[in-house]
Amino acid sequence: MARFLFAVWPSAGHVNPGLPLAKELAERGHEVMFYTSTHFKEKVEATGATFIPFKNVRNFSGSTLNEDFPDMPKYKGIKFFKWGIRNIIANTMEGFDKDIAEIREKFKADVLVIDPTFTGLIPIRLRGDKIKTACFGILPLSVTSKDTAPFGLGILPNHSFMGQMKNRMLNFFVQKIVFSQEQNHFNQILSRMNLPKLDPYFFDAAVHYSDLYFQGTCRSFEYPRSDLPSNVKFVGPYNPPVTAVKTPLPKWWPDLNSGKPVVHVTQGTLANEDFSRLMIPTIKALANKDVLVVATTGNRPISMVGDHLPKNVRVEPFIPYTDLMPHVDIMITNAGYGGVHYAIQNAVPLIVAGKTEDKPEVCARVEWAGIGINLKTDRPTEQQISSAVDTLLSSPRFKQRITELQQEFSSYDAYRISVTHLEELAASSQ
């Protein structure tokens, strides 16, 4: 049997997709350790893996960023994006490296399994360490390509000669000018660690430094690249399977069978500190339409949505998508990668409105794939939302297209495919 060490950035959208992988490997008799923050200790231990907490890294999580990083709310737009790269991505690198080194002194892992934002892989590779590594991709593919614009801009791909020229210029501009300080920030940390400079662009490191990179989607939801690295494997969505533990359904659940179109609205679990961005405008926009609106707050207090809600609105802190999505006709979201994939798996057309983290890239892929409407803002007006809902309800092309992707998704089993590759990778290291 092999030894697997998971090292995962501490956010629900990063940890949760990795848990079934750890569970399957443990059930097959492999020795599995899972390194992340204590916020996920119980979930990790439920898989049968051994939990290992952060030691040289702040014990934060994606849902506690405001508390752990009080400066974060000061930044908006591109400044916020750059701040995040420095403070919650690059600045974790040295601590991750120290922790992983200490763990590996006692646990001789055959394979290191990471998510795309685990920066501890960078010093490992720059030190010449060739430990077999696999990354499970739970974000839009960010690797630089002549066929795509720089990651983060939300620009649709252009494979023409002129498009490739534009892509090259944009990639140069973004990497060498816009984010040059962030690249330098990585290199300053590496210099302090007595390591060489980071050769690839920091967004490319996870792909270039992993032996295998499992992209958690199908090819039809990712931009085609003629120069795609050979270690990238499309495996289908990493949405955790149904578990035996069932969440009690709300008393209003029978309302979903009223015959009215069901519109689900969410701001996910990260960018949900201000519901006036998307959720409240959606509720107001649809107040007089003959639809049922189901809003989930990402475990934020329902009171944040407001009092005296319209009669056609139902609000809950959380509803499992495995229960809710089969009843939904339209999903309105700020475009979390996992949530969008749940919509595709259930053939639910989308209205997307996100501008933070990786969300512009998810929104652009929804538009490019033809499975929904990209509002190209994270603060849409009531009129924009109302008009988009009317378009989706009246036009069958979005439903037809997302049904095609649903069928493509059904041909994948991300966890089975990934575990098979991981076991093969472990065997090659022994």
N, C-alpha and C positions, 0 to 999 in steps of 0.2 A: 504493500500500500504506500501511497505517496503523502507528502506533507505540503499543505497549501496555507499560505499566509495572505489573508485579505488585509488591505490597507485602504481605507475609504474615507473620503472627505465627509465631515459630519452633518449631512443634511438628509432629511427623509427621502428626497428625490434621488439621492445617491446611494444611501444605505439600503433602503427597502428593496430595490431591484437586485442587490447582491445577496440578500438573505436566502432566497431559494437556491441560489448557486451553492452557497455554503452548506445548506441543509442537505441537498442532494449528494454533495461530495462526502459529507459526514455519514450519511446513510449508506453510502457505498463502502464504508470502512476506512476512508482516508482520515488522516489527522488534520484538523482544520483549526486555525486560529484567526480571529477577526479583530483587527485593531481599528478603533474609532473612539469617539467621545462617550462618556458614561451615559449620555442621554439615550443611548440605544442598547444599553447593557442587557436588559431583559429580553429584547427582541433577538439579539445575537445569541444569547444562551438558549433560547427556545429552539434554535436550529440544530443544536447539538455541538456547535463550535465552541471553542474556548474564547471568552472575551478578554481582550487586552486593552486597557484604557490609555488615553494620552498621558504622557508624563512630562515631556519637554515642550508640549504644545498646550495653549490655553484650551480649557475644557468647554468649548462652545458648540453650538449647533446652528443649523440654518434658521431655526425658529427663535433663537435667542441673540441674533446679531445686534439688534438695537441695544440690548442690555450689555452685551460683551464688548461692543464697539460703539461707545456713545457718540463718537464723531461722525458716524455713518450718515445720520439723517441730514447733515449739513450739505451733502453733495447731491447734485442732480445731473441727469443726462450723461454726457461723456465724462464729466468730472467724477461722477459716481462710479462709472465703469472702471475708470483708471484707478480710483481709490480702492475698489474691490480687488483688482489685480494685485496691487501692491500689498494691501493689508491682510486680506483673507486668503490669498493664493500664494504669492511669493514669500510673504513673511512666515508662512508655516513650514517652508521648505527645510530650514535648518533643524527645527524641532522634530519634524517627521524623520529626518535622516538619523538623528541621534536615537530616537525611539526604536526605529527599525533595526539599527545596528545592535542595540542592546537585546532586542527580541531574538535576532538571528544568532547571537552568541549561544543561546540555549536551545533555540528551535531551528534546526537546519532545514529550512524550507526548500522544497524542490521547485516550487512555483510561487511567485509573488503575483497576487491578483489585485488590481487597482481600478479606480474610476478615473475619468479624464482629468480631474483637478487635484489628484494626489501628486504633489510636486516632489515628494521624497524620491521618486524614481530618477530625477535629474542628477543629483549628486552621486547616486549609485552608479549610473552609467558613466559619468565623467571621471569617476574613480577607477573605471575599468572593470567593475564588477559585472559579470555576465549572467547573473541569475536569470533563469527563464521567467519572463513576465508577460502577463496577459491583462489587457484593459477592457472592461465592459463599458461600451459607449452609450451613455444615457443622456447625451446632449447631441445637437446637430453636429455633423462632422465638420471639424474646424480646420483640417489640414489645408495648407496653401496649395493652390492649383492654378494653372494657366487658364482653366475654364471657368473659374469662379472669382467673384470679387472677394475682398478681405472679409473674414469672419467678423460679425458684429454689426455690419452696416445694413443688413437686410436687403441687399441688392440681388435681383434675380440673375441667374447665370446667363452668359452669352458666349456661345461657342464659335461665333463667326471670327474671321481674321481680325476685324476691327474690334470685336468684343474682347478677344484675347489681348490685343494691344492695350485696351482700356484696363483690363484686369491686371496686367503687368504693372501699369503705371499706378493703379490704385494700391496694389499690394506693396509696391516700393514706398509709396507715400505713407501708407498706414504703418508699415513695419519700421521704416527708417526715420520717419518724422513724427507722426501722431503718437505712436507707442514706443518711441525710441527710449524715453526715460524709464518706461516700465521694463524694457529689455535690459537697460543699464542697471536697474534696481536688482533684477535677478543676478546680474553679473557681479554687482557689488557684494551681494550676500555670498556668492560662490567664491569670490576673491578672499573674503574673510574666512572662508572654510578651506583656503589653500587649494582651490580647485580651478580648472580651466574655465574659460568663458563658455556660455551656452551657445552652441553653434546654430541649431535651428531656432526659428522664431518660437517664442515661448508657447504659443497656441499649438504648435506642431509637435512639441516634445513628446506628448503621450503616444502619438502615432509612431514617430520615428524611433523612440526608445523602447517600445514594446515589441516582443516577439510576435504576438498576435493582438490584433485590435478588433474586438467584436462590436460592430456597429448595430445598435439595438433598433433596427427598423428594416423595412424592405427597400429594394432599389428604387421603387417608384416614388418613395418619399424622401429621396436624397438626390442631390444634384449629380448628374453623371460627370465623371472626371476621366479624361483620357490618360492622365498621369497618376491615377490612384495607386498608392503603394500596395504591393502584393500581400502585405500582412493584414490588410483590412478585410474582414469577413462580415457579410451581412447575415444576421442570424434571426431577425424578426424582433418584435417589441419585448422589452424586459418588463412587462407588467406582471406583478406577482400573481400566481394562480389563486383560486378561491381556497380559503382555509376552512377548517372545521368550526372555528369560532365565528359565530354569527352576531352581528350588531342588531339589537332590537329595532324594528322598523317603526317609524313615527305613526301616530294614530290616523293621520290624514292620508296614509299610503293608498287607500282605495280611490282617492281622487285622481290618481294617475290613469285610471281606467274610465275616465269620464267621456272620452272621445275627443277631447280638446287637444290640440298640439301642445306638447310639453317642451318648454324652453328651460334649459339648465344654465345658470350663470355662476361663475366662480372666479376668484382671483388667486386661487392656489393657496400655498402655505408660506410663501416668502413675501411677495408684494401685496400683502393684504392688510397693511396697517391703515389704509385710507380707502374706504369703500365708495367714496365719492368719485373715484377714478372710473370704475366700470359697473359695479354692482348696483349702486343706487340709481345712476342714470338708466340702467336697464330696467329696473323695477318701475321707474316713472314712465319710461318710454312705452312699456307694455301694459300699463295699468288699465287701459280701456280696450285692449285687444282680447279677442276670444281665445286666449291661451292660458295655460297653467305655467306659472314661473316657479321653478324650484331653485333656490339659492343656497349655497353652502359656504360657510365663512372660514373654512380651513382651521376650525377649532377656535376661532376668535369668538368673543361674546356676541350673541345675537343682537344685543342692545346696540352694538355699533352700526347696525343697518338702519336703526331708527324705529320709532313707534308709529302706530296707525298705518300699517302697511295695507296696500290694496287687497281686496278680497281674493284676487287670483294669485297671490304670492304665498309660498311656503318656504320658511327659512329653517335650516338646521346647521349645527356646527360641523357635522360630518355625516355623509352617507356613503357607504362603500359603492364604488363604481360598478362592481359586479352585480349589485342589486339595482342601482339607479339607471345605468346607461341603456339597458334594453327597453326602457320606457320613454327615452328622450328622443325628440324630433330635431331639435337644434341645440347646439352647445355654444354658449357665449363665454369666452375665456381670455385671460391675458397670456395664454399660449405656453403653459408649462409643457415640456416635451412628453412627460408621462401621460398627462391628462388628454393631450391631443391624440396620443396613440390609443387610449381607451375609446375615444370617439371613433377613430378609424376602425377599430376592432368591432364596433357596434354599428358601423355605417351611419354615423350621425354627422350631418353637415355642420360646418363650423363658422362662427364669426369670431375673429381674433383681433385683439387690441392690446399689444404689449410692447414696451420699449426698454425694459430693464433686463439685466443679465443676458441670457441667450435668446430671449423672447423675440427680438426682431427677426432673428434667423428662423425661428419656428414659424412665425407669421408669414414670412416670405415663402417658406416651403408649402404652407397651406395654400397660398395664392398660386404658386407655380404648379402644384399638383392638381389644381382645379377642384379642391374638395371643400372650399369655403370662401368667405369674403374677408379680406385683410383691410381693416379700417385704418391702418397705418398711423395710429396714435394710441396712447394709453389713457387718453381722456376724451373718449368719443362723446358727441352730443346725443341728446335723446333722439333727435331727428335721424342722425346717422344710424343709430341702433334700430330704430323703428323701420327705416327703409331697408336695411339689410335683412331683417327678419321677414319683411314682406317679399323680398326677392327670393330668399331661400324657400319660403312656403309656396311660391308661385312657379318657380323654375325647377324642373326635374333634373337638370344636368348635374347639379352638385351631388344629389343623391345617387345618381347613376355612377358618377366618377368615384365617389367614396366607397360605393359598393364594390367597384373593381379593386380598389386597394384592400378592402376587407377580405376579398377572396384571395389576394396575393398574400396577405398576412396569415391566412389560414394554412398556407403551405409551409410555414415556419414553426419551429418549436425552439425558441431562443435558449431555454434552459437545457434541453436535451442536447442541442447542437454545441452549446458552449461547454458543457461538462465533458462531452466526448473529446473536444479539442484540448481541454485542460488536462485530461488524463493522458492524451497523446503527448502533450508538451512535457508533462511530468516524467513520462517514460523516457523521453529523449534526453532528460537531464541526469538520469541515473546511470 
